[in-house]
C-alpha cells in the first residue's frame, strides 16, 4: 500500500501543476456555462414567465448533474467521471452554436449544465484528495476563484459581441467553450486518479502504479519534513460534529451563498435592468476574481473564523444596499460602488464556504455527501428566483438580506460547534478519518 499521508507531504511536482490547471479550467468552464442562461434571455423574444424558466434552467440541470456525478465519482473514480463530463461539454457546446429557437437553447443548455454540475462536484472532491497538505487550502480556493473568472469571461464575450447578430454572439460563446474544453482535455491526460480513492476501494496495485507513473518510483525521496503545527492551531481543531450537523450547516451556508450571489449577479439584471445584465455579471465576477486572491492565505488562517467574518461582511453590505435603495436608484454611481464592495467580501465568503463543503466528509462517501449538500442548496435557488419580489427592488434586496442573515446564523454555529479544517490541517484530519496529532 502507498502511504497516502506521506504522499501528501511530497513537494509540488509536474503532476500537481497539471491537476491545478485541470481543476482551475474546469471551474472556469462551469461558471461560464452556468451564466449562459442570463445571456441567453436576450437571444430570442420571450414573455417574463419564460425568462424566469430560462433563469431557473441553470440551477435545475446543474443539480441534476451534481446528483448523478456524486455517486458516479464514488463508484467509478474521479478521473473517469471527468471524461464523462467532458464528452457532454463537447456535445452541448456544438449544439448551442446551432440553437436557433427557445426549445433548442433549453436542450443544449441542459446538456452543458448537466456536465457543469458533475464537473464542479468532482473537482471539489478530487482537489482535496490529490493536492499536497500544505497547499490544499490555497489551491482549492484559487480553483474556486476561477468561477469568478469564468463569469467574467462570459460577460466580456457577451459585451464584445452585443452589437453583432445573436447568431454571431452564440457562435462566439460556443467556440470559446470548445477551446477551453481542449485545454481541459490535455490537462487531465497528465493527472492521476485519486490515490486515496483507489486505496479505499481496495485497488492497491493500481494506486501504486499511479504513484509511480505520476510521482516517480523515488517519490519518497521528495517528501518534505512536516513542520510542527502551533498548539493553538491544534487545539482549534476541536471535536468533530455529527454528520447531521455537518450536513445542515453545509446546506444552509451553501444555499445562502448560491441564492445571495445569484440574485445579484444573475437575476437582478434580467428582472430590473435588462440593459445592464452583462455589465452586472462582468463587475461582480471581475471584482470577485481580484478579491479571491485573498485565498492564497487559506493554509495559514482559521477556515471557520474566515467563514463567519465574511458572512457577517456580506450580510452588512447587502443590508446597506437594501437600506439605501432610494439613493442608489437615483444615482447608479453609488450602486456600482456598493456592488463592488459587496462582490469583494462575498467572493472570499464563497471561496471559504465551497472549500469547507467538500473537506469534511470521508473519502469513500465524499463525492456523494458533497453532492447531497450541493443538490439541496443549489436546488433552493430555484424557488428563490420566483419568490424574490418582482417590480420592487427595495423588497428584492430585503429578501436577499434575509437570506444572508440565515447563512450568518449557520456560519456562527460552525464557528462554535465545527472543527477547524484550515491552518494546515490534512484532509484526513479535516474529514475525521484520522485524529489530529
N, C-alpha and C positions, 0 to 999 in steps of 0.2 A: 504493500500500500504506500501511496505517496503521503508524506506528512504535510497536509494542507496548511497547517498553522505555520510551518517553516516556509512553505511555498509563498505564503502571504507576506513574508519578510524579504523576498528576493528583490534586488534592486530593479528599478524600472528598466525594461528592455524593449526590443522591437515589437514583440507581441503586444505589450501594453499600449504602445503607440497606436497600433492598428485597432486595438479594442476601443481606445479613446476616439479615434476617427470614426469608427463604425457607430458607436453609441451617440456621438455628437451629431453626426449627419442624420442618423435615424430620428433623433428628437427634432431636428430642424425640419425634416420632411413631414413628420407627424403634425407639427404645428402649421406648416404650410397647407396641408390637406384640411385640417380642422377649420382654418379660417376661410377656406374657399366658399363655404355656404354663404357667408356675409357678402362676399364679392359677387357671387352668382345671383344674388337678389336683383342685380341690375342687368342681367343678361336677357331676360325675357319679361314681357309685361305680365303682371300678376296682381290679384287683389291682396289685401292685407292678410287674409286668412292663409293664403298660400305662401306669403312671405314668412309668416310665423312657422309654417310647416317646414320650410326650407332651413330656417334657423335651427329648428328642433332636430332636423335631419342629422346634423353633425353629431350631437351627443347620443342620439338613438343608435346609430350604426357604430359609433366609437365604442359604446359599452357592449354591443354585441361582439365586436372584435376582442374586447377585453375578456368577456365571459368565456369565449372559445379558447383564446390563447393561453389563459392562465393554466387550466388543466392540461392543455396540449404540451405546454413547455415543461410541466412537471412529469409528463409521461414520455415524450419523445426528445426532450432536451431543449436547451436554449438556442443553440445554433441551428438545429433543424427547424425550429419554429421561425427563425429569421428568414430562411429560404422560402418558406411558405408565404410569409407576409410580403416579401419582395416580389414574388410572382403575381400576387394580387395587385400590388402597386403598378406593375407594368401594364396589366390589363386595364385597370382603371384610368391611368394617365392617357393611354392611347385612345380609349373610348371617349374620354372627356373632350378631346380635341374635336370629335365629330358629333358632339351633343348639341343638336340644333333646336331641341324642344325641352320644355319643362320636365317631361317624363324621363327623357334620356339623361338630363342633368341629375335627376334623382337617382337613377340606376347606377351611373358610373361614379357619382359621389359616394354612394353606399359601398361600392367595392373598395374605393380608396380609403374610406373611413374604417371599414372592416379591417383592412391591413394596418391602418394607423393605430387603432386601438390595440391590436396584437403586438405591434412594434414597441410602443411605449411601455406596456406592461412587462414585456420580456427584457427590454433594456434595463429597466429599473431593477429587475431580479438579477440579471447576469452581471451587471456592473459591480454590485455589492459582492458577488461571489468571486469575481475574477481579479479585481484591482488590488494592488498591494495595500496592506493595512494603513500605512502612514499616508497614503494618497486617496484612500477610499472616499472620504467625505468631500474633498475638493473636486475630485474627478466627477463624482455624481452630480454635484451642484453645477459644475461647468457644462456637463452634458445636458442637464435640465435647462440651463440658461440658453442653450441653443434653440429652445422652444420660442423664446423671445426673438431670436434671430430669424427663425422660420416665419413667424408672423410679420416681421419687418420686411423680409424678402418678398413675401406675398403682396404686402401693401405697396411696396416700391414698384413691383412689376405691374400691379393693377393701376397705379397712378401714372406710370410712364406710358401705359397703353390705353389710358382712359379716353383719350380723344381719337383713338382709332376705332375700327369696327369691333363689334362684340366678338366676331369670329376671330379677328387678329388677337384680341386680348385673351380669349380662351385658348388659342393655339400657343401663345407665349407662356401662359401658365402651365399648360400640359407639357410643353417641351422642357421647361425649367425643371419640372418634377422628374422627367425621364433622365435628364443629365445628372441630377442629384442621385437618382437611383443607381446609375452606372458607377458612381464613386462608391456608393454603399456596397455594391457587389464586390468590387476589388478589395475593399477593407475587410469584408467578412470572410473572404477566402484566406486571409492571413491572420486569423484569430482562432483560438481553440474553443472547444466546448467547455462548459463549466466543469472544472476538475472536482469540485465539491459535489456537484450533482451526480457525476459519474460514480464516484465512490459511494455516495448514499444509495445509489441504485445497485450497488454490488458489482459494477463493471470496472474492477480494479486494474485489470490488464490494459483496458482501453484508456483509463486515466493515466497510467504510467506512460503509454505510448504518446498521448497528447503532450505530456510534460516534456518528454524527450524531443518531440518534434518542434515545439514552440518555445521551450525554455532551454533546451540543450541537455545533453547527458550529464554535464557537470554543473547543473543548476544550483546544487547545494553550496558550491564554492562562491556563489554570488549572493548568499544570504547575508543581509545586513544585521548588525548587532541591534537588538531591540532596546531602545532607551527605557530607563525606568520611568514609569508614569508617576506624577506627583500624587502624594497621599490624598490630597483634597480631591483630585480628579477621580481616583479610585473609589473614594467614599461617595462621590456624587452619583456613581452608577446605581447604587441602591438595589432593593429587591425588584424582581420583575413583576409587573401587574398581571392579572389574569388575562387569558386570551379574550374573554368577553369585553373587559375594559379596554384592552388594546384596540379591538375592532370598533367599538363605539367611538372612541376618541379619533381613530384614524378616519372613520367615515365622516364625522362632523367637521374636523378641520379641513379635510379634502373637499367636502361639499361647500363649505364656506368660501374656500379659495376659488373653486370652479365657478360657482354662482356669482360671487362678488366680482371676480375679474371678468367673467363672461358678460355680465350685464353692462359693463363699461366698454370693454374692447370690441365685443362682437354684436351686441344688440342695441346699444344706445344710439348708434348711427342710423341703422335701418328704421328704428322706431321714431326717432325725433329729428335727426339731422342727416337725411339721406345723402346730401351733397358732401358730408364730412366723413362718411363711413370709412373710406380708405385712409384718410388722414388720421382719424382717431386710432385706428389699428396701427398705423405707422408710428405715431407718437408713443402710445402705451408700450408697444413691444420694443421700440428703439431705446427708450429710456430704461425699460426693464432690463434690456440686454447689458447696457452700460453698468447699471446698478448691480447686476448679477455677479460682477467680478468680485464683489464682497465675499462670494462663496469660496474664494481662494484661502480664506481664513478658517474654513469649515473644520479642519482637523485640529485646530488649536482651541476652539471655544465650545462652550456648552451648547449642544443642539437643542435641548428642551428649553433652555433660557432664551436662546435666539428665537425659537418658535413663539414664545409668549410675547416678547417685546415687539416683534414685528407684527404680530396680530394686533397688539394694542395700537401701534402706529398706524396700521391700515384702517382700523376702526375709527380712530380720531380723524384721519384725513377724509374718510368717507362722510363722517358726521359733519365736518366743515363744509363739504360740497352740498350736503343736504340743507344746512342752515343758511348758506349764502346763495341759494338758488336764484333769488330775485336779483342779486347784484351781478352774478356772472352771466345771467340770461341777457342782461343789457350790455355787458362788456365781455366779449369772448376772450379778451386778453387774460382776464382773471381766471376764466375757465381753463385755459391752457396751462397756466401756472399751477393751478390746483391739481390738474390731471397729471402733470409731470411729477409733482411731489408724491401723489398717490401711487403712480406707477413705480417709482423708485423704491418706496418702502414695501409695496405689495410684491415686487419681484423677489426680494430677499425672503419674504414670508413664504412665497410659493416654492422657492427652491428648498427651503428648510422642510416644509411640510411634505413635499414629494420625496425628499431624501429619507425622512423618517418612515414613511409609509411602507417601504419595501424592506427595511433593515431589521424590523422587529419580529420577523417570522422565521421558523426553522427551515432549513434547506429543502427538505422533501416536499413541503407544502407552501414554499414561499411564492411560487407563481400563482397558485390557486387563491391563497388568502389575500395577497396583494390585489388580485383581480376582483375578489368579493368586495373589498373596501372601495376600489375604484369604480366598479359597476354601480354600486348603490349611490356613491357620492356624485358621480357624473350624471347618473340617472335622475337625481333630484334637480339637476339643472333644467331638465326638460319642462316639468310643470312650472318652474320659476320663470321661464320665458313667457308663459301665459299669465302667471299670477302677478308679475311685475306690472304696475299700473300703466295704462295707455293714456296719452293725452295730457298728463300732469307730471312734468319732470321733477317737481318738488317731492311728490309722493313716491316717484320712482327711486329717488335717492334715499328717502326714508326707508323704503323696503330694503335697499341694499345695505344701509347702515344696520338694520335689524339682523340681517344675515351675518354680517361681520361680528356683531355682538355675541351671537350664538357661538361662532367659531372661537371668539376670545375666551368664552367660558370653558370650552373644551381644551384650549391651549393651557389655561390655568390648571385644570385638572391634571394634565400631563406634567406640568411643572411640579406639581405636588406629589403625584402618585406614579408618574412614569419613570422608567430607568434611563440613565444617560446613555446616548448612543454616539455622541461626538467625543472630542478631546482624545482622539487616537484609539478609541475602543475598537477591537477587532470585530468582524461580523459575527463570529461565534459567540462572543460575549454580548453584543448588541441584541442578538436573537434569543439569547438564553440557552443556547446549545452547550456552552461551557461556562463555568463560573469565572468571574474576574480574578486576576492574580494580583 
